[in-house]
Amino acid sequence: MEKFELKADIRSNSEKLSSIRAEKQVPWIVYGHHQEPISLKVDASDLLRTFRKAWESHIITLEVGKKKINVLIHDFQRAPVTWEFTHIDFYAITAWEKVHTKIHLEFVWESEAKKLWAIIEEHTKEIEVKCQSEDLVDSFKVDLSLLKDFGDTLKVSDLKIDTTKFDILTNLDELVVHATKPAVQVIEEDIAPTEEVAATEEAPTSETK
C-alpha cells in the first residue's frame, strides 16, 4: 500500500482562519483517543495532491516539526463554488487500535450482461469498515463478470471481503451494482388509411336538388 507524507505547521489561536486561507493554506485539526487536539495549517496544493491519492483509506504520516503522526482523513469541508478545501480533520491512529474508515470500490472485468446491451448501474462507491491499520487496502474489487443477464445484481454481501480482517459497517443488503434492461423506444409509424376510408375520402359529395 502506498505511503504518504505531509508537512504541516502549528497554527496559533491568534491567527484568523480567513488570513490562513488567503495565504493558500488550509486550517486543520488532528485528534484521536491517544492524541490531544493539535491545530495545524498546511499548504493547499500539497493537501490536494495528497488527498487525490490517499482519500480516506490511506495512512498519512504528518510531519509537524520533528514529530511524526500517523493519521487518516476523517472529515473535510470544501467551498461550494471553487471546491477548495476550507477545513479538514485528521484522526491520529495507533498500531493496536482499529480504525473506522471508508474503502472505495474498484469495478473490474467485463459483464456478460453488458454484451446484451444491459446498462450497468453503479449504486455504491465505497464500503464503511473497521479494521487494523495494517490491514487497510487501496480498494475492494467488484467483479462485474458475475453479471450474466438482465436483472442480475451484486450486493455488499456478494463482495469477497475478508471478514476476519474487516468489520463491515455498511448494510450487507445494500445494492452495489445492477444490470438493467434498456428501455425500448417505440417509434410510431404512419399508418396508411384503409381502402374503405380512402374511398370515402375520395368519393364526391352529392348535393340534394
C-alpha positions, 0 to 999 in steps of 0.5 A, spaced: 500 500 500 502 506 498 505 511 503 504 518 504 507 524 507 505 531 509 508 537 512 504 541 516 505 547 521 502 549 528 497 554 527 496 559 533 489 561 536 491 568 534 491 567 527 484 568 523 482 562 519 480 567 513 488 570 513 490 562 513 486 561 507 488 567 503 495 565 504 493 558 500 493 554 506 488 550 509 486 550 517 486 543 520 485 539 526 488 532 528 485 528 534 484 521 536 483 517 543 491 517 544 492 524 541 490 531 544 487 536 539 493 539 535 491 545 530 495 545 524 495 549 517 498 546 511 499 548 504 493 547 499 496 544 493 500 539 497 493 537 501 490 536 494 495 532 491 495 528 497 488 527 498 487 525 490 491 519 492 490 517 499 482 519 500 480 516 506 483 509 506 490 511 506 495 512 512 498 519 512 504 520 516 504 528 518 510 531 519 509 537 524 516 539 526 520 533 528 514 529 530 511 524 526 503 522 526 500 517 523 493 519 521 487 518 516 482 523 513 476 523 517 472 529 515 473 535 510 469 541 508 470 544 501 467 551 498 461 550 494 463 554 488 471 553 487 471 546 491 477 548 495 478 545 501 476 550 507 477 545 513 479 538 514 480 533 520 485 528 521 484 522 526 491 520 529 491 512 529 495 507 533 498 500 531 493 496 536 487 500 535 482 499 529 480 504 525 473 506 522 474 508 515 471 508 508 474 503 502 472 505 495 470 500 490 474 498 484 469 495 478 473 490 474 472 485 468 467 485 463 459 483 464 456 478 460 450 482 461 453 488 458 454 484 451 446 484 451 446 491 451 444 491 459 446 498 462 450 497 468 448 501 474 453 503 479 449 504 486 455 504 491 462 507 491 465 505 497 464 500 503 464 503 511 469 498 515 473 497 521 479 494 521 487 494 523 491 499 520 495 494 517 490 491 514 487 497 510 487 496 502 487 501 496 480 498 494 475 492 494 474 489 487 467 488 484 467 483 479 462 485 474 463 478 470 458 475 475 453 479 471 450 474 466 443 477 464 438 482 465 436 483 472 442 480 475 445 484 481 451 484 486 450 486 493 455 488 499 454 481 501 456 478 494 463 482 495 469 477 497 471 481 503 475 478 508 471 478 514 476 476 519 480 482 517 474 487 516 468 489 520 463 491 515 459 497 517 455 498 511 448 494 510 450 487 507 443 488 503 445 494 500 445 494 492 452 495 489 451 494 482 445 492 477 444 490 470 438 493 467 434 492 461 434 498 456 428 501 455 425 500 448 423 506 444 417 505 440 417 509 434 410 510 431 409 509 424 404 512 419 399 508 418 396 508 411 388 509 411 384 503 409 381 502 402 374 503 405 376 510 408 380 512 402 374 511 398 370 515 402 375 520 402 375 520 395 368 519 393 364 526 391 359 529 395 352 529 392 348 535 393 340 534 394 336 538 388 
